[in-house]
């Protein structure tokens, strides 16, 4: 079943990329008590993700926070080392990288895709959501290879 607006996020294990290395976190604990702009990309260092998706959230971080967002987080089916390196290259300190190395979070959300045709295997789809105290208050999932409704600009328009 695919998660939808109004649902509570599933409690899956994620791995936060930190300067001191990977730090395991439980989704239930991580999203509790705050408003988080969470977005997912099919893969770190991939073209649209690196050129537009992550940099867009980095560029709009202050505007998102001014509209009530406490934290901005990115997730992908990559390991924490890759996510950390990618954030250093294309992101900012304003974005928390949440690695979903085994795809368990994407699977629990019902938001996976098959990237086998590109040699990527099972991945998370491209989407963005606002999570308020663990509950999805806004969810925008891209169709196919689109990049429209999961952008930081679109999220700003919804806040």
Secondary structure, 3 states (H helix, E strand, C coil): CCCCCCCECCCCEEEEEECCEEEEEEHHHHCCCCEEEEEECCCCCCHHHHHHHHHHHHHCHHHHHHCCCCEEEEEECCCHHHHHHHHHHHCCCCEEEEECCCCHHHHHHCCEEECHHHCCCEEECCEEEEEECCEEEEEEECCCCCCCCCCHHHHHHHC
